[in-house]
């Protein structure tokens, strides 16, 4: 299951993680985000123990969204060692997201 990441927990859960972290920036009202949601949940299950998978609700966590220049949602960022190493804007297939995340394991 994807973790809920907030402005308050972002530093600890994402930037300080010893594993790669996939972060899905989304909002409840966003249709494409709802399409991507189940894919992100599958990725969370598939990569359990190998990577951290989380979601940031942009409406409730605006600081992180501003810090990373999130202008369109859904946006998926992949972090490694506290740095953004990959980015996907819009809906992508499970295979595409899994390949990008696997490249950073």
Secondary structure, DSSP 8 states (H G I E B T S, - for coil): --EE--TTTHIIIIIT-SSEEEEEEE-TT-HHHHHHHHHHHHHHHHTTTTEEEEEEETTT-HHHHHHTT--SSSEEEEEETTEEEEEEES---HHHHHHHHHTT-
